[in-house]
């Protein structure tokens, strides 16, 4: 049986600016400790999935979340 492809969307983890409700835009600020912890928690939920591709913005916070 052919299954439809699945798409998973994960937003980057928390930054100091997202906590203060500032727009980060293209500013490349790092994740907070809470953001790093959230990224690890999502990673624990995904190990059994087989991804064909992973796309990310070039920002450090997005790449840190995706790794």
PDB file of N, H, CA, C and O in Angstrom:
ATOM      1  N   UNK A   1       0.839  -1.176   0.000  1.00  0.00           N
ATOM      2  CA  UNK A   1       0.000   0.000   0.000  1.00  0.00           C
ATOM      3  C   UNK A   1       0.890   1.247   0.000  1.00  0.00           C
ATOM      4  O   UNK A   1       1.814   1.341   0.808  1.00  0.00           O
ATOM      5  N   UNK A   2       0.629   2.188  -0.879  1.00  0.00           N
ATOM      6  H   UNK A   2      -0.122   2.112  -1.536  1.00  0.00           H
ATOM      7  CA  UNK A   2       1.389   3.442  -0.942  1.00  0.00           C
ATOM      8  C   UNK A   2       0.889   4.404   0.120  1.00  0.00           C
ATOM      9  O   UNK A   2      -0.310   4.659   0.234  1.00  0.00           O
ATOM     10  N   UNK A   3       1.814   4.926   0.884  1.00  0.00           N
ATOM     11  H   UNK A   3       2.788   4.719   0.790  1.00  0.00           H
ATOM     12  CA  UNK A   3       1.466   5.918   1.904  1.00  0.00           C
ATOM     13  C   UNK A   3       1.773   7.305   1.385  1.00  0.00           C
ATOM     14  O   UNK A   3       2.721   7.501   0.626  1.00  0.00           O
ATOM     15  N   UNK A   4       0.976   8.250   1.794  1.00  0.00           N
ATOM     16  H   UNK A   4       0.206   8.090   2.411  1.00  0.00           H
ATOM     17  CA  UNK A   4       1.250   9.641   1.448  1.00  0.00           C
ATOM     18  C   UNK A   4       2.476  10.120   2.214  1.00  0.00           C
ATOM     19  O   UNK A   4       2.696   9.688   3.346  1.00  0.00           O
ATOM     20  N   UNK A   5       3.264  10.985   1.636  1.00  0.00           N
ATOM     21  H   UNK A   5       3.086  11.336   0.717  1.00  0.00           H
ATOM     22  CA  UNK A   5       4.435  11.505   2.357  1.00  0.00           C
ATOM     23  C   UNK A   5       3.994  12.331   3.562  1.00  0.00           C
ATOM     24  O   UNK A   5       2.924  12.939   3.557  1.00  0.00           O
ATOM     25  N   UNK A   6       4.822  12.342   4.572  1.00  0.00           N
ATOM     26  H   UNK A   6       5.691  11.848   4.576  1.00  0.00           H
ATOM     27  CA  UNK A   6       4.578  13.154   5.762  1.00  0.00           C
ATOM     28  C   UNK A   6       5.571  14.295   5.794  1.00  0.00           C
ATOM     29  O   UNK A   6       6.727  14.146   5.396  1.00  0.00           O
ATOM     30  N   UNK A   7       5.109  15.427   6.269  1.00  0.00           N
ATOM     31  H   UNK A   7       4.170  15.548   6.592  1.00  0.00           H
ATOM     32  CA  UNK A   7       5.975  16.589   6.456  1.00  0.00           C
ATOM     33  C   UNK A   7       5.920  16.977   7.925  1.00  0.00           C
ATOM     34  O   UNK A   7       4.842  17.165   8.488  1.00  0.00           O
ATOM     35  N   UNK A   8       7.072  17.092   8.528  1.00  0.00           N
ATOM     36  H   UNK A   8       7.948  16.939   8.070  1.00  0.00           H
ATOM     37  CA  UNK A   8       7.181  17.498   9.933  1.00  0.00           C
ATOM     38  C   UNK A   8       7.753  18.914   9.964  1.00  0.00           C
ATOM     39  O   UNK A   8       8.767  19.191   9.323  1.00  0.00           O
ATOM     40  N   UNK A   9       7.110  19.797  10.699  1.00  0.00           N
ATOM     41  H   UNK A   9       6.287  19.572  11.220  1.00  0.00           H
ATOM     42  CA  UNK A   9       7.599  21.158  10.873  1.00  0.00           C
ATOM     43  C   UNK A   9       7.999  21.354  12.324  1.00  0.00           C
ATOM     44  O   UNK A   9       7.215  21.088  13.235  1.00  0.00           O
ATOM     45  N   UNK A  10       9.210  21.817  12.532  1.00  0.00           N
ATOM     46  H   UNK A  10       9.847  22.033  11.791  1.00  0.00           H
ATOM     47  CA  UNK A  10       9.704  22.080  13.876  1.00  0.00           C
ATOM     48  C   UNK A  10      10.297  23.484  13.862  1.00  0.00           C
ATOM     49  O   UNK A  10      11.169  23.799  13.051  1.00  0.00           O
ATOM     50  N   UNK A  11       9.819  24.304  14.756  1.00  0.00           N
ATOM     51  H   UNK A  11       9.111  24.048  15.414  1.00  0.00           H
ATOM     52  CA  UNK A  11      10.340  25.664  14.861  1.00  0.00           C
ATOM     53  C   UNK A  11      11.600  25.642  15.719  1.00  0.00           C
ATOM     54  O   UNK A  11      11.752  24.792  16.597  1.00  0.00           O
ATOM     55  N   UNK A  12      12.497  26.581  15.457  1.00  0.00           N
ATOM     56  H   UNK A  12      12.374  27.271  14.744  1.00  0.00           H
ATOM     57  CA  UNK A  12      13.711  26.642  16.274  1.00  0.00           C
ATOM     58  C   UNK A  12      13.347  26.833  17.744  1.00  0.00           C
ATOM     59  O   UNK A  12      12.263  27.326  18.056  1.00  0.00           O
ATOM     60  N   UNK A  13      14.229  26.452  18.629  1.00  0.00           N
ATOM     61  H   UNK A  13      15.109  26.052  18.375  1.00  0.00           H
ATOM     62  CA  UNK A  13      14.005  26.588  20.062  1.00  0.00           C
ATOM     63  C   UNK A  13      14.038  28.034  20.534  1.00  0.00           C
ATOM     64  O   UNK A  13      14.302  28.957  19.764  1.00  0.00           O
ATOM     65  N   UNK A  14      13.765  28.198  21.803  1.00  0.00           N
ATOM     66  H   UNK A  14      13.550  27.448  22.429  1.00  0.00           H
ATOM     67  CA  UNK A  14      13.663  29.523  22.423  1.00  0.00           C
ATOM     68  C   UNK A  14      14.975  30.298  22.366  1.00  0.00           C
ATOM     69  O   UNK A  14      16.058  29.740  22.547  1.00  0.00           O
ATOM     70  N   UNK A  15      14.847  31.613  22.106  1.00  0.00           N
ATOM     71  H   UNK A  15      13.968  32.066  21.959  1.00  0.00           H
ATOM     72  CA  UNK A  15      15.971  32.544  22.195  1.00  0.00           C
ATOM     73  C   UNK A  15      15.611  33.610  23.223  1.00  0.00           C
ATOM     74  O   UNK A  15      14.454  33.720  23.629  1.00  0.00           O
ATOM     75  N   UNK A  16      16.588  34.384  23.640  1.00  0.00           N
ATOM     76  H   UNK A  16      17.528  34.295  23.311  1.00  0.00           H
ATOM     77  CA  UNK A  16      16.313  35.472  24.585  1.00  0.00           C
ATOM     78  C   UNK A  16      15.312  36.458  23.986  1.00  0.00           C
ATOM     79  O   UNK A  16      14.476  37.012  24.701  1.00  0.00           O
ATOM     80  N   UNK A  17      15.399  36.672  22.691  1.00  0.00           N
ATOM     81  H   UNK A  17      16.079  36.223  22.111  1.00  0.00           H
ATOM     82  CA  UNK A  17      14.479  37.612  22.049  1.00  0.00           C
ATOM     83  C   UNK A  17      13.072  37.045  21.938  1.00  0.00           C
ATOM     84  O   UNK A  17      12.106  37.802  22.036  1.00  0.00           O
ATOM     85  N   UNK A  18      12.922  35.742  21.737  1.00  0.00           N
ATOM     86  H   UNK A  18      13.706  35.127  21.657  1.00  0.00           H
ATOM     87  CA  UNK A  18      11.562  35.200  21.679  1.00  0.00           C
ATOM     88  C   UNK A  18      10.903  35.271  23.056  1.00  0.00           C
ATOM     89  O   UNK A  18       9.684  35.420  23.150  1.00  0.00           O
ATOM     90  N   UNK A  19      11.687  35.167  24.110  1.00  0.00           N
ATOM     91  H   UNK A  19      12.677  35.046  24.033  1.00  0.00           H
ATOM     92  CA  UNK A  19      11.149  35.305  25.465  1.00  0.00           C
ATOM     93  C   UNK A  19      10.646  36.728  25.691  1.00  0.00           C
ATOM     94  O   UNK A  19       9.589  36.921  26.291  1.00  0.00           O
ATOM     95  N   UNK A  20      11.394  37.726  25.216  1.00  0.00           N
ATOM     96  H   UNK A  20      12.253  37.569  24.728  1.00  0.00           H
ATOM     97  CA  UNK A  20      11.010  39.128  25.407  1.00  0.00           C
ATOM     98  C   UNK A  20      10.084  39.633  24.297  1.00  0.00           C
ATOM     99  O   UNK A  20       9.766  40.821  24.231  1.00  0.00           O
ATOM    100  N   UNK A  21       9.656  38.710  23.423  1.00  0.00           N
ATOM    101  H   UNK A  21       9.914  37.745  23.475  1.00  0.00           H
ATOM    102  CA  UNK A  21       8.722  39.010  22.316  1.00  0.00           C
ATOM    103  C   UNK A  21       9.285  39.997  21.298  1.00  0.00           C
ATOM    104  O   UNK A  21       8.549  40.771  20.686  1.00  0.00           O
ATOM    105  N   UNK A  22      10.594  39.953  21.132  1.00  0.00           N
ATOM    106  H   UNK A  22      11.193  39.325  21.628  1.00  0.00           H
ATOM    107  CA  UNK A  22      11.234  40.761  20.094  1.00  0.00           C
ATOM    108  C   UNK A  22      11.321  39.923  18.818  1.00  0.00           C
ATOM    109  O   UNK A  22      11.480  38.704  18.877  1.00  0.00           O
ATOM    110  N   UNK A  23      11.218  40.574  17.690  1.00  0.00           N
ATOM    111  H   UNK A  23      11.089  41.564  17.642  1.00  0.00           H
ATOM    112  CA  UNK A  23      11.319  39.883  16.414  1.00  0.00           C
ATOM    113  C   UNK A  23      12.793  39.670  16.078  1.00  0.00           C
ATOM    114  O   UNK A  23      13.552  40.633  15.968  1.00  0.00           O
ATOM    115  N   UNK A  24      13.191  38.426  15.917  1.00  0.00           N
ATOM    116  H   UNK A  24      12.574  37.645  16.006  1.00  0.00           H
ATOM    117  CA  UNK A  24      14.598  38.137  15.634  1.00  0.00           C
ATOM    118  C   UNK A  24      14.936  38.347  14.169  1.00  0.00           C
ATOM    119  O   UNK A  24      16.064  38.715  13.842  1.00  0.00           O
ATOM    120  N   UNK A  25      13.967  38.117  13.275  1.00  0.00           N
ATOM    121  H   UNK A  25      13.051  37.818  13.541  1.00  0.00           H
ATOM    122  CA  UNK A  25      14.230  38.305  11.852  1.00  0.00           C
ATOM    123  C   UNK A  25      15.477  37.574  11.417  1.00  0.00           C
ATOM    124  O   UNK A  25      15.608  36.367  11.617  1.00  0.00           O
ATOM    125  N   UNK A  26      16.390  38.311  10.822  1.00  0.00           N
ATOM    126  H   UNK A  26      16.284  39.292  10.659  1.00  0.00           H
ATOM    127  CA  UNK A  26      17.641  37.712  10.340  1.00  0.00           C
ATOM    128  C   UNK A  26      18.758  37.785  11.368  1.00  0.00           C
ATOM    129  O   UNK A  26      19.877  37.349  11.096  1.00  0.00           O
ATOM    130  N   UNK A  27      18.470  38.332  12.548  1.00  0.00           N
ATOM    131  H   UNK A  27      17.561  38.687  12.769  1.00  0.00           H
ATOM    132  CA  UNK A  27      19.472  38.382  13.606  1.00  0.00           C
ATOM    133  C   UNK A  27      19.760  36.953  14.058  1.00  0.00           C
ATOM    134  O   UNK A  27      18.839  36.204  14.383  1.00  0.00           O
ATOM    135  N   UNK A  28      21.004  36.583  14.079  1.00  0.00           N
ATOM    136  H   UNK A  28      21.753  37.191  13.815  1.00  0.00           H
ATOM    137  CA  UNK A  28      21.362  35.194  14.374  1.00  0.00           C
ATOM    138  C   UNK A  28      21.778  35.043  15.834  1.00  0.00           C
ATOM    139  O   UNK A  28      22.965  34.928  16.143  1.00  0.00           O
ATOM    140  N   UNK A  29      20.795  35.044  16.723  1.00  0.00           N
ATOM    141  H   UNK A  29      19.831  35.137  16.472  1.00  0.00           H
ATOM    142  CA  UNK A  29      21.099  34.871  18.139  1.00  0.00           C
ATOM    143  C   UNK A  29      20.925  33.410  18.527  1.00  0.00           C
ATOM    144  O   UNK A  29      20.154  32.674  17.912  1.00  0.00           O
ATOM    145  N   UNK A  30      21.645  33.015  19.540  1.00  0.00           N
ATOM    146  H   UNK A  30      22.271  33.613  20.040  1.00  0.00           H
ATOM    147  CA  UNK A  30      21.684  31.620  19.973  1.00  0.00           C
ATOM    148  C   UNK A  30      20.445  31.229  20.750  1.00  0.00           C
ATOM    149  O   UNK A  30      19.669  32.075  21.195  1.00  0.00           O
ATOM    150  N   UNK A  31      20.279  29.928  20.902  1.00  0.00           N
ATOM    151  H   UNK A  31      20.909  29.241  20.541  1.00  0.00           H
ATOM    152  CA  UNK A  31      19.219  29.388  21.742  1.00  0.00           C
ATOM    153  C   UNK A  31      19.553  29.620  23.213  1.00  0.00           C
ATOM    154  O   UNK A  31      20.720  29.682  23.599  1.00  0.00           O
ATOM    155  N   UNK A  32      18.510  29.745  24.019  1.00  0.00           N
ATOM    156  H   UNK A  32      17.562  29.695  23.705  1.00  0.00           H
ATOM    157  CA  UNK A  32      18.700  29.778  25.468  1.00  0.00           C
ATOM    158  C   UNK A  32      18.900  28.346  25.952  1.00  0.00           C
ATOM    159  O   UNK A  32      18.792  27.404  25.167  1.00  0.00           O
ATOM    160  N   UNK A  33      19.189  28.181  27.230  1.00  0.00           N
ATOM    161  H   UNK A  33      19.277  28.946  27.868  1.00  0.00           H
ATOM    162  CA  UNK A  33      19.294  26.828  27.786  1.00  0.00           C
ATOM    163  C   UNK A  33      17.977  26.087  27.612  1.00  0.00           C
ATOM    164  O   UNK A  33      17.968  24.892  27.316  1.00  0.00           O
ATOM    165  N   UNK A  34      16.857  26.797  27.795  1.00  0.00           N
ATOM    166  H   UNK A  34      16.865  27.767  28.035  1.00  0.00           H
ATOM    167  CA  UNK A  34      15.538  26.177  27.609  1.00  0.00           C
ATOM    168  C   UNK A  34      15.342  25.778  26.145  1.00  0.00           C
ATOM    169  O   UNK A  34      14.756  24.733  25.861  1.00  0.00           O
ATOM    170  N   UNK A  35      15.822  26.596  25.225  1.00  0.00           N
ATOM    171  H   UNK A  35      16.298  27.445  25.456  1.00  0.00           H
ATOM    172  CA  UNK A  35      15.737  26.273  23.805  1.00  0.00           C
ATOM    173  C   UNK A  35      16.552  25.045  23.446  1.00  0.00           C
ATOM    174  O   UNK A  35      16.102  24.201  22.671  1.00  0.00           O
ATOM    175  N   UNK A  36      17.749  24.941  24.004  1.00  0.00           N
ATOM    176  H   UNK A  36      18.115  25.627  24.633  1.00  0.00           H
ATOM    177  CA  UNK A  36      18.587  23.755  23.794  1.00  0.00           C
ATOM    178  C   UNK A  36      17.895  22.509  24.350  1.00  0.00           C
ATOM    179  O   UNK A  36      17.897  21.456  23.712  1.00  0.00           O
ATOM    180  N   UNK A  37      17.299  22.633  25.547  1.00  0.00           N
ATOM    181  H   UNK A  37      17.297  23.488  26.065  1.00  0.00           H
ATOM    182  CA  UNK A  37      16.609  21.491  26.165  1.00  0.00           C
ATOM    183  C   UNK A  37      15.401  21.063  25.342  1.00  0.00           C
ATOM    184  O   UNK A  37      15.151  19.868  25.183  1.00  0.00           O
ATOM    185  N   UNK A  38      14.647  22.032  24.816  1.00  0.00           N
ATOM    186  H   UNK A  38      14.850  23.003  24.945  1.00  0.00           H
ATOM    187  CA  UNK A  38      13.483  21.709  23.988  1.00  0.00           C
ATOM    188  C   UNK A  38      13.905  20.984  22.712  1.00  0.00           C
ATOM    189  O   UNK A  38      13.235  20.049  22.274  1.00  0.00           O
ATOM    190  N   UNK A  39      15.011  21.415  22.121  1.00  0.00           N
ATOM    191  H   UNK A  39      15.555  22.175  22.477  1.00  0.00           H
ATOM    192  CA  UNK A  39      15.513  20.760  20.913  1.00  0.00           C
ATOM    193  C   UNK A  39      15.888  19.309  21.208  1.00  0.00           C
ATOM    194  O   UNK A  39      15.642  18.425  20.387  1.00  0.00           O
ATOM    195  N   UNK A  40      16.471  19.065  22.358  1.00  0.00           N
ATOM    196  H   UNK A  40      16.670  19.783  23.025  1.00  0.00           H
ATOM    197  CA  UNK A  40      16.815  17.688  22.744  1.00  0.00           C
ATOM    198  C   UNK A  40      15.567  16.850  22.961  1.00  0.00           C
ATOM    199  O   UNK A  40      15.539  15.669  22.613  1.00  0.00           O
ATOM    200  N   UNK A  41      14.531  17.457  23.538  1.00  0.00           N
ATOM    201  H   UNK A  41      14.553  18.416  23.821  1.00  0.00           H
ATOM    202  CA  UNK A  41      13.284  16.701  23.766  1.00  0.00           C
ATOM    203  C   UNK A  41      12.622  16.310  22.452  1.00  0.00           C
ATOM    204  O   UNK A  41      12.118  15.193  22.327  1.00  0.00           O
ATOM    205  N   UNK A  42      12.613  17.203  21.477  1.00  0.00           N
ATOM    206  H   UNK A  42      13.022  18.110  21.579  1.00  0.00           H
ATOM    207  CA  UNK A  42      12.006  16.840  20.196  1.00  0.00           C
ATOM    208  C   UNK A  42      12.838  15.764  19.508  1.00  0.00           C
ATOM    209  O   UNK A  42      12.286  14.883  18.849  1.00  0.00           O
ATOM    210  N   UNK A  43      14.154  15.827  19.654  1.00  0.00           N
ATOM    211  H   UNK A  43      14.602  16.543  20.189  1.00  0.00           H
ATOM    212  CA  UNK A  43      15.020  14.808  19.062  1.00  0.00           C
ATOM    213  C   UNK A  43      14.713  13.426  19.639  1.00  0.00           C
ATOM    214  O   UNK A  43      14.804  12.426  18.925  1.00  0.00           O
ATOM    215  N   UNK A  44      14.355  13.361  20.910  1.00  0.00           N
ATOM    216  H   UNK A  44      14.282  14.172  21.489  1.00  0.00           H
ATOM    217  CA  UNK A  44      14.022  12.087  21.543  1.00  0.00           C
ATOM    218  C   UNK A  44      12.734  11.486  20.968  1.00  0.00           C
ATOM    219  O   UNK A  44      12.529  10.275  21.043  1.00  0.00           O
ATOM    220  N   UNK A  45      11.876  12.322  20.401  1.00  0.00           N
ATOM    221  H   UNK A  45      12.042  13.306  20.340  1.00  0.00           H
ATOM    222  CA  UNK A  45      10.610  11.849  19.836  1.00  0.00           C
ATOM    223  C   UNK A  45      10.760  11.379  18.395  1.00  0.00           C
ATOM    224  O   UNK A  45       9.862  10.717  17.874  1.00  0.00           O
ATOM    225  N   UNK A  46      11.864  11.701  17.740  1.00  0.00           N
ATOM    226  H   UNK A  46      12.594  12.239  18.163  1.00  0.00           H
ATOM    227  CA  UNK A  46      12.008  11.437  16.322  1.00  0.00           C
ATOM    228  C   UNK A  46      12.969  10.319  15.922  1.00  0.00           C
ATOM    229  O   UNK A  46      13.104  10.078  14.723  1.00  0.00           O
ATOM    230  N   UNK A  47      13.643   9.622  16.830  1.00  0.00           N
ATOM    231  H   UNK A  47      13.533   9.818  17.805  1.00  0.00           H
ATOM    232  CA  UNK A  47      14.695   8.702  16.380  1.00  0.00           C
ATOM    233  C   UNK A  47      14.199   7.542  15.528  1.00  0.00           C
ATOM    234  O   UNK A  47      14.970   6.995  14.740  1.00  0.00           O
ATOM    235  N   UNK A  48      12.949   7.155  15.659  1.00  0.00           N
ATOM    236  H   UNK A  48      12.322   7.600  16.299  1.00  0.00           H
ATOM    237  CA  UNK A  48      12.460   6.010  14.896  1.00  0.00           C
ATOM    238  C   UNK A  48      11.989   6.410  13.497  1.00  0.00           C
ATOM    239  O   UNK A  48      11.617   5.543  12.706  1.00  0.00           O
ATOM    240  N   UNK A  49      11.998   7.698  13.181  1.00  0.00           N
ATOM    241  H   UNK A  49      12.300   8.402  13.824  1.00  0.00           H
ATOM    242  CA  UNK A  49      11.553   8.158  11.872  1.00  0.00           C
ATOM    243  C   UNK A  49      12.714   8.192  10.893  1.00  0.00           C
ATOM    244  O   UNK A  49      13.849   8.492  11.262  1.00  0.00           O
ATOM    245  N   UNK A  50      12.415   7.882   9.654  1.00  0.00           N
ATOM    246  H   UNK A  50      11.493   7.639   9.354  1.00  0.00           H
ATOM    247  CA  UNK A  50      13.428   7.894   8.598  1.00  0.00           C
ATOM    248  C   UNK A  50      13.139   9.079   7.684  1.00  0.00           C
ATOM    249  O   UNK A  50      12.190   9.045   6.900  1.00  0.00           O
ATOM    250  N   UNK A  51      13.950  10.121   7.782  1.00  0.00           N
ATOM    251  H   UNK A  51      14.721  10.148   8.418  1.00  0.00           H
ATOM    252  CA  UNK A  51      13.736  11.322   6.988  1.00  0.00           C
ATOM    253  C   UNK A  51      14.482  11.231   5.662  1.00  0.00           C
ATOM    254  O   UNK A  51      15.641  10.819   5.612  1.00  0.00           O
ATOM    255  N   UNK A  52      13.808  11.618   4.603  1.00  0.00           N
ATOM    256  H   UNK A  52      12.866  11.953   4.643  1.00  0.00           H
ATOM    257  CA  UNK A  52      14.426  11.682   3.285  1.00  0.00           C
ATOM    258  C   UNK A  52      15.248  12.952   3.153  1.00  0.00           C
ATOM    259  O   UNK A  52      16.307  12.950   2.525  1.00  0.00           O
ATOM    260  N   UNK A  53      14.757  14.051   3.752  1.00  0.00           N
ATOM    261  H   UNK A  53      13.896  14.053   4.262  1.00  0.00           H
ATOM    262  CA  UNK A  53      15.449  15.339   3.670  1.00  0.00           C
ATOM    263  C   UNK A  53      15.118  16.161   4.901  1.00  0.00           C
ATOM    264  O   UNK A  53      14.059  16.006   5.509  1.00  0.00           O
ATOM    265  N   UNK A  54      16.039  17.032   5.252  1.00  0.00           N
ATOM    266  H   UNK A  54      16.899  17.158   4.758  1.00  0.00           H
ATOM    267  CA  UNK A  54      15.825  18.001   6.333  1.00  0.00           C
ATOM    268  C   UNK A  54      16.260  19.358   5.789  1.00  0.00           C
ATOM    269  O   UNK A  54      17.389  19.519   5.324  1.00  0.00           O
ATOM    270  N   UNK A  55      15.359  20.327   5.854  1.00  0.00           N
ATOM    271  H   UNK A  55      14.442  20.196   6.232  1.00  0.00           H
ATOM    272  CA  UNK A  55      15.670  21.676   5.387  1.00  0.00           C
ATOM    273  C   UNK A  55      15.649  22.629   6.562  1.00  0.00           C
ATOM    274  O   UNK A  55      14.835  22.487   7.474  1.00  0.00           O
ATOM    275  N   UNK A  56      16.531  23.584   6.540  1.00  0.00           N
ATOM    276  H   UNK A  56      17.193  23.700   5.799  1.00  0.00           H
ATOM    277  CA  UNK A  56      16.640  24.547   7.627  1.00  0.00           C
ATOM    278  C   UNK A  56      17.084  25.887   7.075  1.00  0.00           C
ATOM    279  O   UNK A  56      17.711  25.967   6.019  1.00  0.00           O
ATOM    280  N   UNK A  57      16.748  26.938   7.808  1.00  0.00           N
ATOM    281  H   UNK A  57      16.239  26.873   8.666  1.00  0.00           H
ATOM    282  CA  UNK A  57      17.320  28.237   7.480  1.00  0.00           C
ATOM    283  C   UNK A  57      18.811  28.182   7.832  1.00  0.00           C
ATOM    284  O   UNK A  57      19.236  27.275   8.546  1.00  0.00           O
ATOM    285  N   UNK A  58      19.599  29.123   7.351  1.00  0.00           N
ATOM    286  H   UNK A  58      19.253  29.861   6.770  1.00  0.00           H
ATOM    287  CA  UNK A  58      21.030  29.110   7.668  1.00  0.00           C
ATOM    288  C   UNK A  58      21.359  29.622   9.071  1.00  0.00           C
ATOM    289  O   UNK A  58      22.530  29.655   9.448  1.00  0.00           O
ATOM    290  N   UNK A  59      20.353  30.021   9.850  1.00  0.00           N
ATOM    291  H   UNK A  59      19.401  29.995   9.543  1.00  0.00           H
ATOM    292  CA  UNK A  59      20.648  30.563  11.182  1.00  0.00           C
ATOM    293  C   UNK A  59      21.196  29.479  12.108  1.00  0.00           C
ATOM    294  O   UNK A  59      20.849  28.303  12.000  1.00  0.00           O
ATOM    295  N   UNK A  60      22.042  29.906  13.001  1.00  0.00           N
ATOM    296  H   UNK A  60      22.324  30.861  13.090  1.00  0.00           H
ATOM    297  CA  UNK A  60      22.633  28.968  13.966  1.00  0.00           C
ATOM    298  C   UNK A  60      21.541  28.332  14.823  1.00  0.00           C
ATOM    299  O   UNK A  60      21.581  27.130  15.087  1.00  0.00           O
ATOM    300  N   UNK A  61      20.559  29.136  15.262  1.00  0.00           N
ATOM    301  H   UNK A  61      20.526  30.112  15.047  1.00  0.00           H
ATOM    302  CA  UNK A  61      19.517  28.584  16.134  1.00  0.00           C
ATOM    303  C   UNK A  61      18.714  27.496  15.431  1.00  0.00           C
ATOM    304  O   UNK A  61      18.340  26.507  16.062  1.00  0.00           O
ATOM    305  N   UNK A  62      18.443  27.659  14.141  1.00  0.00           N
ATOM    306  H   UNK A  62      18.746  28.462  13.629  1.00  0.00           H
ATOM    307  CA  UNK A  62      17.694  26.642  13.399  1.00  0.00           C
ATOM    308  C   UNK A  62      18.532  25.389  13.192  1.00  0.00           C
ATOM    309  O   UNK A  62      18.034  24.272  13.328  1.00  0.00           O
ATOM    310  N   UNK A  63      19.801  25.577  12.865  1.00  0.00           N
ATOM    311  H   UNK A  63      20.206  26.485  12.754  1.00  0.00           H
ATOM    312  CA  UNK A  63      20.670  24.413  12.676  1.00  0.00           C
ATOM    313  C   UNK A  63      20.913  23.679  13.971  1.00  0.00           C
ATOM    314  O   UNK A  63      20.997  22.451  13.969  1.00  0.00           O
ATOM    315  N   UNK A  64      21.030  24.398  15.093  1.00  0.00           N
ATOM    316  H   UNK A  64      20.962  25.396  15.094  1.00  0.00           H
ATOM    317  CA  UNK A  64      21.215  23.749  16.398  1.00  0.00           C
ATOM    318  C   UNK A  64      19.975  22.928  16.759  1.00  0.00           C
ATOM    319  O   UNK A  64      20.088  21.828  17.300  1.00  0.00           O
ATOM    320  N   UNK A  65      18.801  23.465  16.459  1.00  0.00           N
ATOM    321  H   UNK A  65      18.709  24.358  16.019  1.00  0.00           H
ATOM    322  CA  UNK A  65      17.575  22.728  16.736  1.00  0.00           C
ATOM    323  C   UNK A  65      17.485  21.493  15.849  1.00  0.00           C
ATOM    324  O   UNK A  65      17.051  20.434  16.301  1.00  0.00           O
ATOM    325  N   UNK A  66      17.894  21.623  14.586  1.00  0.00           N
ATOM    326  H   UNK A  66      18.247  22.483  14.219  1.00  0.00           H
ATOM    327  CA  UNK A  66      17.805  20.507  13.655  1.00  0.00           C
ATOM    328  C   UNK A  66      18.826  19.416  13.859  1.00  0.00           C
ATOM    329  O   UNK A  66      18.642  18.297  13.380  1.00  0.00           O
ATOM    330  N   UNK A  67      19.896  19.718  14.559  1.00  0.00           N
ATOM    331  H   UNK A  67      20.046  20.627  14.948  1.00  0.00           H
ATOM    332  CA  UNK A  67      20.913  18.701  14.800  1.00  0.00           C
ATOM    333  C   UNK A  67      20.538  17.923  16.007  1.00  0.00           C
ATOM    334  O   UNK A  67      21.260  17.005  16.399  1.00  0.00           O
TER     335      UNK A  67
END
